């Protein structure tokens, strides 16, 4: 080996710290009979959901569970409409509120793959109206990535939407006796963007912002030249056959829409929620869906093959969306990817998003490493005393399902000699031709040569799917990670957090 022992020790130490998260992913056990393992949890779900409905005064709960690429549980409980005594069903439609943000971020990721925008593009490139004041010295222009990851430092809502938030609060505390003012329209929001002021230092920590996602949606409309609703419906919902989802419901879909309710206390009367008007919240909370349709979106997240899914978003782009974009605060076990929240559920790294409107609560959680996810909708949102009832229920069920799978899993087995090393060979380059790697084989190992450094010719061995370690590393820490491209073949390698694109002949 050409790298001296001191440098090797340093590299191994550095990589151990840098890639510790990858180790757990690479060594996660392949499950045994996963479907059999979760049966006891699923059999108990009707009783568990019914108890939550009674305890938390929820008019209905609709739930779906996904394992691998299959819906393994789908059932609804309670009433979609109290007055009509209409039961909820898996086909009942609910507004999903802020879960819409994941679809807005998916639009961003897709336009990036198509070369229409770049994650690091400044917002002003598409919205010259956006001219926020920053009290923090050295603030650089806001990027599209910061908006999608809630790291732009923006307030939670636009000043022009204060009266919406205020009248929503007074509606709740007066038991529905005061009128609602809804969100400003999109044009009014755009006209107000020059009056914004950042309230947090950008690019440090995540601070959730409806406003940021509304600005992102408006920017993507300008960049792509297509209306937001048309784009989401034609480019994401339709290809995934989410046929009961959308923004503008037809008459048949409206007949399936659950009526919303609010209960302000354990003994308070059930209030009819006021009709919801979207305005600029179309980008951050305007989607309607069913649990079955959202389950299709989760199954899309879990699929490893590219085939037709690559027409929506590649595997690599889906992984990037659930990669943390912000620094973890001490004592806080969550951050954001692009659109997705990244949290710990039952000790597992999970992605999730919550959706809340007056009268409705929606939640989706998933553990990508287990290809396991849950969706729970309710037409009741009890802001003042049980605001997280739906989320708490879904999270606890997901944790129990994950534990059941883990308990049934055999010891992890990885067969290094079964890896086809030829899949990874070729020439790779950083953007701008800043550096180049040549990857070849040497018996049962990969030989990696950094073309700009004569003495960097190193051997690597497979330690997991598309992951390799230095042959000389006794800890077998993954330091080299390959990812497939749109065509399903290896398209890039990541080393020292820099991604080298494979050069095609």
N, C-alpha and C positions, 0 to 999 in steps of 0.2 A: 504493500500500500504506500501511496505517495504522501498522504497526509500524516504528519507526525503524531505521536501519541497524545501530546498536549492538546493539539487542535481537535483530535478525535474525542477526547474527554470533554472538551468544551462544547463541541457540537452535540454530543449525546445528552449532556446536561441541559443545554438550551432547548433541544427538541423535546426532551421529556416534559419540560414545562409548557412548551408551546403547543404540543399536540396531545396533551393529556385527555382532552375531550374526545379525540379521535379513537384513542385506545378502547374506551368503553364501547364505542359504536362498532369498532372492528371485531371486538371479542365477544359481543353479545351473542348469547346462545341461540342456535337455530332451534325453534320450538319443536316439540314432539307433536302429539295430537292436540293442536291448539283448540280446535272446535270442541272436543270432548272436555278439555280442561275448563272452559268457561261456562259449560252447561249449567252447573249449580248456581252460578251468579245470575245467568239469564232467567232461570226458572223462578228465581226470587224477585225479579224485577217488577212484575205486576203488583205484588203486595207492597213492595218498597215505594213505588211511585204513588200508589193509592194512599199510603200513609202520609207521604209528603203533601199530597193534595189536601188532605184533611188538616194536617198540622199547620201548613203555611197558607191555607185558604187560596188555593189556585183553582181557577175554574176549569182549566184543562192543561194537560201535558201531553205533547206528542214527542215520541222518542224513537231514534234509530241507532243501532250499533253496527259498526263496520269492522270486519276482520279480514285482512288481506284485501281482496277485491270482491268481497261479498257482504251483503247486508244480512247479518245473522239475527237481528231483532228489529222489529218494526211494529209499533203499537201506539195507539192513542187512548187517552183516558179523560173522562170528564166531558164537558159541554163546549161546543164551539159557539153557542148562542144560548144564553140563559132563557130569554123570553120565548124563543122558538123551541126550546128544549131539544136543540139539535146536537147530537153527539159529535165529538171530535173524531177524526179518523186520520190515518196516515196521509190521506189526500187533502187534508185541511191546510189552507194556505195562511201563513203568518208573515207580517213584516219582520225582517230579521235585523233591522236597525244597523248597528255599527259593524256587523259581520260584512256588510257591503264594502267596508274598507279593504278587506282581503281581495275582493274582486277589482277594486280600483288599483291596488298594488299589482295584481296580476296583469292588468292592462299596461301598467308601466313596464313590467318585466318583459312583456311580449313586444312592445314597441322598441325596447332596447335590443332585443334579439333581431328585430327587423331592421335595425340601424336607423330608425326614425328619431330616437332620442338616445341620450346617454345618461346613466345614473348621476354622473357628476356635472351635468348641464346646469347652469344657473337658472333659477326660476324666471329671472327677468328676460331671458332669451325668448320665452314664449308669452310671458305676461309682463310687459313693460310697466303695467300699472302697479306692480309689486315693488314698493320702495320702503321697506320697513326701517324705522329708526332703531339703532342698537346702542344701548348705554354701556356696552361691553367693548373695551378697546381691542382693536385688531380683528373685529368680526369680518369674516369673508362672506361673499354672496351665498345666499341659501341655495342648496342644490335639490334636485328632485329626490335623490336618495334620502336626504334629511327629512323631507316632508313625509316620505313613505315609512320612515323609521322613527318618527316623532322626536327627532334630535335637532330640529330647526330652532328651538327656543321660543316658539310661538305660544301665545295663550291658548287655553282650551277652546275658546270660541271667539268669533269676531265681535268687536264692539257693536256692530250693527245688529247683532243677534242678542244683545242684552235683554231686550224686552221680551223676546221669546223665552229665555231662561227665567226671567223674573215672573212673567205671567204663568209659566208652568209651575213655578214654586207656589205662587199664590193660589192657583187652581187646586193644588194638592192640599195646602193647609186650610183652605176654606171648604174642603169637601166638594169641590166642583162648582162652587157658586160664582166664581169670577170668570170672565171671558179670557180666551187664549189669544195671544198674538204669535203667529208662526214665523218661521225662518224668513229672512230677507230673500228676495229673488237673486238669481245668479248675477244679473247686471249690477244690482245694488252692492253686492259683495265686491265685485271687481272695482267699482268706483271708490270703495273704501280702503283698498289695499295700500294706498299711499299714506294712510294715517295710522298704520300699525306700528307697534313698538314691541320689540323682543322682550320677554320677561325672564328668560333663562339664557345662560351662555350656550351658544350653539355647539353641537358636536361633542358634548361632554356626557350628559346623561339623557335618557329618554323621558320626555314629559308629554303625556297623551294630549293630542290636539285634534278636535273635529275640524278646526279651521285649517290646519295643515293639509288634511286630506281633501278638503274642499278646494283649496288652492291647487293641489296636485291634479285633481280631476279637471279643473278648468284649464290648466296648462296642457294636459294631455289632449284635450279636445282641440286646442289651438294647434298643437304639434301634429296630430293625426288627421285633422280636417274632417272628422266624423263626430256626430253627436255621441255623447257618453252612453246614453241608453242603447242606441243602435249598435255601438261597438261591443258593449258587454253582451248584449243578447245574441248578436250574430257571430262573434268571434270566440265566445267562451260558453255561454249557456247552450246555444244550439248544438255545437259540436259534442258537448257532453250529454246531450239529450236531457237537459234539465227543462223539460217542456212545461212544467207548472211554475216556472220562476220568471220574473221580469219586473219591470218598473211600471208599466201601464197595463193593468189587468183588463182582459176582455170580460164580457158579461158572464160567461161560464165560470171564469176564474173568480170573479167577484162573489159569485154564489157560494164558492168554497172558502171564502175568507172568514177567519174567526173574528168574532166581535171582541174588542178589548175591554178589560175591566181593571179597576183600581180599588184596592182595599187599604184604607189608611190606618187600620189598627185591628187587633184580633177580634174586637167586638163591633167594629164599624160596619156600616152598610156597604154593599158592593156598588161601586159607581161605574156608570158607562163612560168609557174613555171618549174624549172628543175626537172628531174626525181629524186625521193627520194630514197636514199640508207640507210638501217637501221643500220647495224653494231651493236654496243653495245646498241644502242637506241631501240632495239627490246623490251627490258624490260620496257622502260619508255615511248615509243611512237610509237609502231609498229602495233597497231591493226587497221583493217579496219572494218567498220560497216555501217548499215543503221539506219535511225531514228526509223524505226519500230522495228529493233532488239534491239536497246538500250532502247526502251520503254519496252521491255520484261524484261530487266535487272532492270529497275526501278520498274516494277510491282512486281518483286521478292523481292525487298527491302520492299515493302508495305504489303506483305502478312503476316498475323498473324499466320496462321496455319503452322505446321511443315511438315506434310505428306511427300511428295516426295522432297520438298524444303530442308528438313533437310539433304538429301543426298549431297547437294551442301554446304549449310551453315545453321546452326541453327539460330533461331530468336535471341537468346542471342548474338551470334557472330556477326550478322548483326548490332545489337545495339551497340556492343563494337566498331565496325568499325567507327561509327559516333559519338563516345564519344570523346570530346576534350582531347588531350594528352599533351598539352602545356599550359603555362601560357599566359593569354592575356596581350599584351602590352597596356599601357595607350593610349587611342585614337585609337586603332586598334580593329576593330570589326570582327576579323576572327582568326581562328586557324586551326589546322588539327586534324582529327581523324586518323584512319589507312587508308591511301589512300585518303579519302574524305577531301575536304576543308569544314570548318564549318563557315558559315557567317550569317549575318542578311540581309534578303531581304524583303523590305516592312514592317519591324518590326517583321518579323517572323524568327525563327531559321531555317536555311536551310543547306542542304549539296549540294556541287557542285564540278565540275571540269571543267577546260578549256583545250582545246587542240589547239595548234597552230603549223603549219608548213608553210614553204614558199609555198603559194598558197592555203592554207586550214585553216579553222577555225571551231572548234567544241566546243559545250558547252552543259552541262547538269546541271540542277538545280532541287532541289526537297525540299518540305517541308514535312518531314515524318509525323508530327502530323496531317496534313490534307490529307495525302496520295495523294499528288498532285505534279506533276513534268512536266518538259519541256525539250525537246531536240531540238537543232538547229544546223544545219550543213551548211557551205558555202564553195564553191570552190574558195573563194577569201579571201586573208589575206592582208590587207593594213597596213603593219607594220608602215610606216612612217607618216601616218596622221589619220587613223581611225582603230587603232589596236584592239579595243575592240567592234567593231560594232555588231558582232554576240552575244557576251555575254550581252551587254547592252540591245539589243532587247529582248533576252530571259528573262533576269531578270525582265524587266519592265512588260512583259506580265505575268510572274509568280506572281508578286506582285498584279497585277490587278485581276487575277483569285482568289488569296487567299482572297483579300478584298471582292470580290463578294460572296465567300462562307461564310466568317465571317459575312457579313451583313445579310445573310439569315438564320443564325443559331439561333435556339431557346436557351433559357437559359439552361445552363448545368444541367442535372439531373443525379444524381447517386443514385441508390437504394441499400443502404447498406444491407437491409434485404434480398436482393436477392442473396447475395454472399454465395456460398457454402464453408463454412469454412473448411470442412473436406478435401478439396483439398490441404490444406497447412499443415496439421498435419503430424508429424513425427519427426525424429531425424536428425539434421544437424551438420556438423563438418567442421572446418577449415582444410586446407591441413596440414598434419603432426600431426593431432589430437591436435592442439594447444588449441582449445576451442570447446565447444559443446553446442548446443541449443536443447531443447526439446519443440516442439510446440504441444499444445493440444487445445481443445475448452472449453469454459466456457460460456454456454448459447449462446448468440449472439456475443461473442468476442473470440479472440485468446488469449491463455495463453502461454506466452513465459518464459521458465526457462533456465537461464544460469547455466549449471551443475556445473561449477567450483566455482560459487559464491552463497552461500546459500540464501542470502537475495535479490537476483535478480529474482523475480517472478512477471512479469508484464502483464497487460492486454492491448490488442491492438484492435482497431476497424478499419474496412475498410473505406477508404476515396477515393479510386479510384481503377482502375483495377490493381490487384495484389499489392496494396499499403495500408499500415496501419499506424495509428498514435497511440500514447499513449492514452488510454481512458481518462486519467486525463488532457490531453492537450486541453484547450479551443480553441487554434488556429488550431487544427486538422492538424498539420504539418506532412506530410508523413516521416516516419523515418525507416520503414521496407518495403523492396521491394523484392518481389518474382519473379523469372523468370522460364519459362518452360525449360525443357531439350530437348534432341533430340527426345524423344518419345512423346512430347507434354504435358506431365505431369509436375507439378512443380518440378524443379530440384535443385533450390538453393534459398537462401535468402541472401540479402545484408543488413548489419547493420554496421554503422560507417565506411562505405566504405570497409568493409571486406566481402567477399563472402563465405558463408557457403554452402557446398554441401550437398544435401539430401542423407542420407544413405539408400540404398535399402535393403530390407530384403532378 
